[in-house]
Amino acid sequence: MTKNFSDRIGFMQGRLSPLVDGKIQAFPWDHWQSEFALAKDIGIGLMEWTLDQFQLESNPLMTESGQVEIKKLIKNYNVSIPSLTGDCFMQAPFFKSKGRVKEGLLDDLAKIITACGNLNIEYIVFPIVDDGRIENNLQEKDLLSGLNSMINLLRKNNVKICFESDFPPVELSRLITKFDPQYFGINYDIGNSASLGFDPQDEIRQYARYIMNVHIKDRLLGGTTVPLGKGNSDFPLVMKELLKAGYSGNYILQTARAEDNDHQGVLTKYHNMTVNWLKSKSAGK
């Protein structure tokens, strides 16, 4: 990949908008269009879309008119959407459902993949954490069979699915090897791993070749999201290991929200911090 570090750093949709119902992350229904201009103003050219189960079919990503508007915004502001976080899959996991409900959720997944193809969104982040965590062998089997049924659609739309998991490194390595690496990989969330007390050297060395996307976040050990540099995430070490492993994908700022509502200011700060960590480790410091 020839892009420099700054060009590979994006932000999670909603981070440039007021909180929705006090949530750190949710689709910003009243402000989603304005985020393109705000991102351009601070020189960030990548956005990761956020998709919730709430009013899924009304999300602009899922409607013909919405897709037309998104394409115009991408062109007008030169802010692309390389990836999508599907919180909907965590909020309503098909592999924990039965019958018509399960069929409906799989149909939703197919529609999401097709929408991503229409908008050149290459990566779908699929969280298997919290309510979407795999709890037994049957759920794992259903996850595998359901997602494998989408392979032709993934191929047709040039879309890949990246799992975000709270599994320990050995367990996640075991799971990912069950999937076709051409269409499935890992979204590495720095903050989540720090919160769980995982060793980033162990993690990245276990499954570096499967990492397709990275979330930049800081969390306290066993705790919640905090401003970058205030938690237990060892960003210099993580950047060193990712670069050593040859990771050349994007870094998405899924960071703590601005306490003073200066969303552009705090995102600019976090963007610059990430660039500096990457440059430092790239230079061998």
C-alpha positions as MATLAB code, in Angstrom:
seq = 'MTKNFSDRIGFMQGRLSPLVDGKIQAFPWDHWQSEFALAKDIGIGLMEWTLDQFQLESNPLMTESGQVEIKKLIKNYNVSIPSLTGDCFMQAPFFKSKGRVKEGLLDDLAKIITACGNLNIEYIVFPIVDDGRIENNLQEKDLLSGLNSMINLLRKNNVKICFESDFPPVELSRLITKFDPQYFGINYDIGNSASLGFDPQDEIRQYARYIMNVHIKDRLLGGTTVPLGKGNSDFPLVMKELLKAGYSGNYILQTARAEDNDHQGVLTKYHNMTVNWLKSKSAGK';
ca = [
       0.000    0.000    0.000;
       1.458    3.329   -1.061;
      -0.663    5.628    1.098;
       1.191    7.407    3.878;
       0.203    6.959    7.513;
      -2.049   10.022    7.646;
      -4.057    8.786    4.665;
      -4.644    5.454    6.396;
      -6.209    6.935    9.529;
      -9.979    7.328    9.568;
     -12.746    7.808   12.111;
     -15.802    5.940   13.274;
     -18.983    7.560   11.996;
     -20.633    9.560   14.764;
     -17.393   10.745   16.346;
     -17.955   14.161   14.710;
     -21.560   14.409   15.949;
     -23.285   14.923   19.305;
     -23.918   11.738   21.284;
     -27.130    9.885   20.438;
     -29.100    9.125   23.617;
     -25.865    9.343   25.618;
     -24.288    6.436   23.725;
     -20.600    6.575   22.850;
     -21.447    4.996   19.475;
     -24.630    5.028   17.419;
     -25.641    6.041   13.916;
     -25.937    9.873   13.939;
     -29.345   10.196   12.292;
     -29.528   13.992   12.545;
     -25.921   14.744   11.595;
     -24.593   12.015    9.306;
     -24.389   14.214    6.201;
     -22.491   17.012    7.969;
     -19.731   14.644    9.103;
     -18.321   14.504    5.566;
     -17.656   18.255    5.519;
     -16.363   18.250    9.094;
     -13.954   15.426    8.280;
     -12.670   17.252    5.217;
     -12.099   20.390    7.325;
      -9.668   18.515    9.588;
      -8.012   16.555    6.803;
      -9.384   13.081    7.548;
     -10.387   11.242    4.401;
     -11.676    7.904    5.730;
     -14.916    7.140    7.556;
     -16.096    3.799    8.956;
     -19.870    3.582    8.669;
     -21.932    2.558   11.709;
     -24.958    0.326   11.269;
     -27.378   -0.407   14.125;
     -30.271   -2.864   14.248;
     -32.547    0.035   15.209;
     -34.320    1.188   12.031;
     -31.843   -0.835    9.970;
     -33.880   -0.698    6.774;
     -34.156    3.105    7.021;
     -30.418    3.688    7.349;
     -29.293    5.631    4.251;
     -26.801    2.883    3.472;
     -29.746    0.522    2.971;
     -31.921    2.691    0.722;
     -31.517    3.546   -2.946;
     -31.924    7.290   -2.348;
     -29.545    7.128    0.612;
     -26.871    5.433   -1.465;
     -27.186    8.130   -4.128;
     -26.700   10.813   -1.462;
     -23.748    8.977    0.087;
     -22.024    8.734   -3.296;
     -22.475   12.475   -3.819;
     -21.032   13.263   -0.392;
     -18.053   10.978   -1.005;
     -17.355   12.757   -4.289;
     -17.968   16.297   -3.011;
     -15.820   15.999    0.107;
     -13.315   13.326   -0.926;
     -14.103   11.268    2.173;
     -14.294    7.564    1.343;
     -15.906    4.721    3.297;
     -13.591    1.692    3.210;
     -15.271   -0.134    6.095;
     -18.457   -0.569    8.102;
     -18.993   -1.604   11.715;
     -22.083   -3.774   11.960;
     -23.209   -3.281   15.537;
     -26.485   -4.723   14.262;
     -24.865   -8.173   14.143;
     -24.007   -7.899   17.832;
     -27.406   -6.460   18.753;
     -29.292   -9.202   16.878;
     -26.969  -12.158   16.163;
     -28.444  -14.559   13.626;
     -26.502  -17.475   15.142;
     -28.463  -17.090   18.382;
     -31.823  -17.029   16.591;
     -34.110  -19.659   15.100;
     -36.630  -20.079   12.314;
     -38.002  -17.026   10.546;
     -36.126  -14.624   12.783;
     -32.821  -16.216   11.800;
     -33.812  -16.220    8.121;
     -34.691  -12.542    8.337;
     -31.376  -11.630    9.952;
     -29.435  -13.566    7.295;
     -31.462  -11.769    4.632;
     -30.473   -8.471    6.270;
     -26.819   -9.518    6.125;
     -27.147  -10.255    2.409;
     -28.682   -6.822    1.826;
     -25.871   -5.175    3.810;
     -23.212   -6.960    1.751;
     -24.921   -5.839   -1.464;
     -25.170   -2.241   -0.193;
     -21.464   -2.288    0.684;
     -20.692   -3.498   -2.821;
     -22.698   -0.622   -4.304;
     -20.667    1.888   -2.272;
     -17.232    0.213   -2.623;
     -17.110   -0.577    1.101;
     -14.597   -3.405    1.301;
     -14.680   -4.451    4.966;
     -17.587   -5.313    7.254;
     -16.562   -5.428   10.919;
     -18.598   -8.214   12.529;
     -18.519   -7.976   16.359;
     -18.741  -11.277   18.207;
     -18.581   -9.605   21.623;
     -21.130   -8.729   24.339;
     -24.593   -9.879   23.164;
     -22.956  -11.286   20.027;
     -20.382  -13.409   21.830;
     -20.154  -17.077   20.831;
     -21.160  -19.079   23.896;
     -21.186  -22.689   22.700;
     -20.301  -25.024   19.839;
     -23.771  -24.864   18.294;
     -23.583  -21.078   17.988;
     -20.136  -21.351   16.427;
     -21.439  -23.923   13.958;
     -24.393  -21.674   13.044;
     -22.080  -18.689   12.625;
     -19.830  -20.671   10.308;
     -22.649  -22.077    8.184;
     -24.502  -18.757    7.969;
     -21.464  -16.774    6.890;
     -20.234  -19.454    4.500;
     -23.601  -19.208    2.750;
     -22.648  -15.600    1.910;
     -19.333  -16.364    0.178;
     -20.658  -16.025   -3.376;
     -22.240  -12.692   -2.450;
     -19.029  -11.516   -0.776;
     -17.073  -12.468   -3.900;
     -19.526  -10.720   -6.220;
     -19.407   -7.485   -4.194;
     -15.684   -7.550   -3.318;
     -16.503   -7.470    0.384;
     -14.710   -9.126    3.309;
     -15.919   -9.788    6.856;
     -13.620   -8.954    9.800;
     -14.391  -10.435   13.200;
     -13.983   -8.332   16.311;
     -13.738  -10.750   19.225;
     -12.978  -10.902   22.928;
     -11.497  -14.398   22.554;
      -7.956  -14.967   23.853;
      -5.346  -15.116   21.061;
      -5.183  -18.924   20.835;
      -8.967  -19.235   20.723;
      -9.370  -16.523   18.081;
      -6.631  -18.150   15.997;
      -8.527  -21.433   16.197;
     -11.777  -19.770   15.102;
     -10.414  -17.758   12.189;
      -8.741  -20.787   10.616;
     -12.212  -22.289   10.110;
     -13.044  -19.500    7.628;
     -11.815  -18.859    4.082;
      -9.034  -16.241    4.474;
      -9.951  -14.733    1.116;
     -13.235  -13.445    2.560;
     -12.805  -13.449    6.333;
     -10.284  -11.849    8.670;
      -9.862   -9.991   11.943;
     -10.554   -6.459   13.097;
      -7.949   -5.785   15.799;
      -9.310   -3.454   18.483;
      -6.409   -2.088   20.530;
      -8.531   -0.839   23.428;
     -10.614   -3.980   23.804;
      -7.475   -6.107   23.963;
      -5.968   -3.809   26.606;
      -9.147   -3.976   28.673;
      -8.982   -7.775   28.584;
      -5.312   -7.788   29.579;
      -4.092   -9.501   26.417;
      -0.436   -9.283   25.361;
      -0.356   -7.477   21.980;
       2.862   -9.224   20.984;
       1.205  -12.592   21.537;
      -1.988  -11.525   19.750;
      -0.398  -10.043   16.661;
       2.130  -12.826   16.277;
      -0.662  -15.409   16.564;
      -2.897  -14.025   13.818;
      -1.218  -11.046   12.125;
      -1.838  -12.447    8.647;
      -5.593  -12.304    9.261;
      -5.767   -8.659   10.434;
      -7.641   -6.568    7.863;
      -8.664   -3.513    9.896;
      -7.573   -1.853   13.163;
      -9.605    0.169   15.674;
      -7.716    2.823   17.651;
      -9.123    2.966   21.159;
      -7.810    3.223   24.725;
      -9.402    1.421   27.669;
      -8.546    0.770   31.281;
      -7.737   -2.789   32.321;
     -11.149   -4.326   32.959;
     -12.729   -0.947   32.306;
     -14.217    1.441   29.805;
     -13.000    3.695   26.998;
     -10.811    6.641   28.031;
      -8.917    9.343   26.086;
      -5.924    8.072   24.112;
      -2.883    7.731   26.350;
      -4.951    7.579   29.556;
      -5.615    3.837   29.598;
      -3.755    0.546   29.420;
      -3.258    0.385   25.641;
       0.426    0.235   24.720;
       0.161    2.025   21.381;
       3.902    2.188   20.593;
       4.229   -1.562   21.152;
       1.114   -2.341   19.103;
       2.275   -0.129   16.212;
       5.709   -1.736   16.327;
       4.235   -5.239   16.141;
       1.749   -4.352   13.402;
       4.430   -2.737   11.260;
       6.806   -5.633   11.880;
       4.071   -8.019   10.741;
       3.602   -6.042    7.527;
       0.120   -4.683    8.271;
      -0.744   -2.131    5.582;
      -4.435   -1.483    6.235;
      -6.340    1.343    7.880;
      -6.472    2.612   11.453;
      -9.949    3.759   12.511;
     -10.343    6.156   15.442;
     -13.020    4.607   17.655;
     -11.948    6.877   20.469;
     -13.387    8.456   23.610;
     -15.811   11.281   22.967;
     -15.018   14.960   23.489;
     -16.150   16.109   26.943;
     -16.387   19.730   25.778;
     -18.218   18.885   22.508;
     -15.186   19.941   20.453;
     -15.468   16.811   18.341;
     -13.237   18.090   15.554;
     -10.570   19.217   17.998;
     -10.313   15.955   19.898;
     -10.387   13.858   16.716;
      -7.602   15.977   15.222;
      -5.569   15.433   18.401;
      -6.074   11.672   18.273;
      -5.282   11.583   14.561;
      -1.977   13.371   15.143;
      -1.099   11.122   18.088;
      -1.659    8.038   15.925;
       0.436    9.428   13.064;
       3.273   10.147   15.488;
       3.174    6.632   16.972;
       3.267    5.098   13.508;
       6.039    7.356   12.237;
       8.110    6.729   15.339;
       7.851    2.938   15.056;
       8.332    3.029   11.299;
      11.638    4.825   11.923;
      12.628    2.138   14.429;
      12.411    4.337   17.516;
];
